Amino acid sequence: MKKILLILLFISYNDIAFSSIKKNIINNLVNTENLSFKFEQNINGKIETGNCIIEYPKKIFCKYDNMNNKILVSNGKSLVIKTKSGSYYRYSIKRTSLNYILDKNFLINEIENLKGRVINDKFINFKILKEDNEINIFFDNINYNLIGWQTLDIYQNLSITYIYSLKVNQKLKKNIF
């Protein structure tokens, strides 16, 4: 009987502790208008790096460091990828996982309703299943900032994005999106 009580006490302590973590992550998101960061993206073993700016809701501008000088930009409706050769690829943002990742209100609602898990006492992970999208989103367990996501891209390639050198609520140039 004592073992059962100890197990129940441990489970309820963990639920209360994780509830506090979720609250801190949600508060961070609520107070975030934009993010600037460096990133490393691994798509099926091909690694690319660069810099991004996210402005909620659903706007992103990324400049890749690779020799093609690729640029990815979304105005909240369309996602455009431009290469150095002048090629443009345009997608409806609704057809991509970024439709959800760049929508902080969506993330807040999902996080409120998900269990989540702590990984190696360093990361908080929430698995979001929406329509045909599976998104694993990660937060730092110390400062509760977004640190990356893992998705399947529109070509069904595994895409892992790690973000670092994060700056929150910076003054942004106009018309970058």
N, C-alpha and C positions, 0 to 999 in steps of 0.2 A: 504494500500500500504506500509506503514511504517513497519507493521508486517512482510510482505513478504520479504522486504529488510533486516530486522533484521535476519530473519530465514536463508536467503541465505548467509548473512555475517557470521553467526554462523557456518553454514555447511562448508563454505569454510575455516574458521579458523580451525575447527576441522580436515579437510582434510590436511591442511598444517602442523598442529601440529603432526598428526599421521604419515605423510610422514617423518618428522624428527625422530620420534621414530623408524620407519622401517629402516631408514638410519643408525641409531646408532646400531641397532641389527645386521644388515648386516655387518657393519664395524667390530663389535665384532667377528662375525663368520669368516670373512675373515682373521683376525689376530690370530685366534685360531688354534693351531696345535694339542693340546691335552687338556683333562680335567681330573682332579682327584677329586673325591667327595665321600661323604657318601650318602646313599640313603635309602628311605623307600618306599617299594613297596606294594601296596594293590591289591590283585587279588581276586575278589569276596569276600571281607571281611577278607581274610587271609593276615596278615601283616608280611612282612619279611624285614630285614634291612641288610646292608652290606656296602662294599666299592667297587668303580669301577674306572677304568681308560678307557678313550676313546681316541683313536688316530685316527684322520681323515686320510684317508677315511676308514670307515667301520670296524674298529678294536675296540674290547672291551674286558676287563677282569674284572669280578666281583667276589668277594668272599662274600658269604652270611654268616651272623652271626649265622644262625640257627644250631641246633644240627646235621644236616646232612652235615655241612660244604660244602654246594653246591658251585660249581664254574661254572660260565658261561664265555665262551671265544669265540671270533670270530677272525679269521685271515683275514677277509674281504670276504671270500668265504663261509665258513661253520660256523655254530653256534653249539657249543658243550656244553652240560650241564653234569657235572660230580657230582655224589653224593658220600658221605662218604663210602657207601657200595660198591663203585667201578662201579656202573652202569653208562653208558655213553648213552646220547641221542644226536644224530647228525641230524641237519637240514641244508638245503640250506638256507643261509641268505636271498636269494631272496624270500623265502616263508614267511618271517617275516616282521613286521613293522620296525625292526631295520635296514633293508636294506635302508630305507629312513631316519630314525632318525640319523644314523651314517654317512650319506653322506652330508657333509656341503654344497657342491655345489648344491645339490638337494634342501636343505633347503633354501639357498640363492635365488635360482631361484623361488621357490614357494612363499617365503615371498615377493619378489619383485612384484609378480602378485596377491597377496591376500589382502583383506581389513583388516582383523584382528580386534580385539576389545580389549578395556581396561576393566579389571575386578577390581572393587573396588579401582581404582586408584593405584593398587599395581602390577598387572600382565598384561602382554600382551599375548593374545592368538591368534594363527592362526590355523584354521581347514584346514587340508590337506586331500583331497580325491584323492587317487591314486589306480587304479585298484580296488581291493576289500578291500582296507585299508582305514580306517578313523583314522587319527592321529590328536590329539589336542596337540599342542606343546606350552609351556609356557615360557615366559621370564620375568625377573624382570623389573619393570617399572623405577627403579632408575639407576641400573648399566647395564641393558640390557643383563645380563647373562642368559643363559639357566637355568631354575629351574625345569623342568620336562616335562612329557608327559603323555598322556592318549591314550590307544589303546585297540583294541580287540586283544587278543593273538591268536595263531594258533588254539586253541581249542574254540574260540569265548568267552573267559572269559574277562571281563572288567579288564584291568590292568592299574593302576595309579601309576606312578613313580614320587616321589618328590626327588629332589637332593638338598643337602646343604653342607656346608663346602667346597665349590668349590675352586679349585686351577687351574689356567690356565697356560699352557705352562711350565709344570714342566719337569725336566730331567727324562726320563724314563729308567728303566732297559731294556736291550736288551732281545729279545726272550720271552717276557711275553705273546705275542699273539700266 
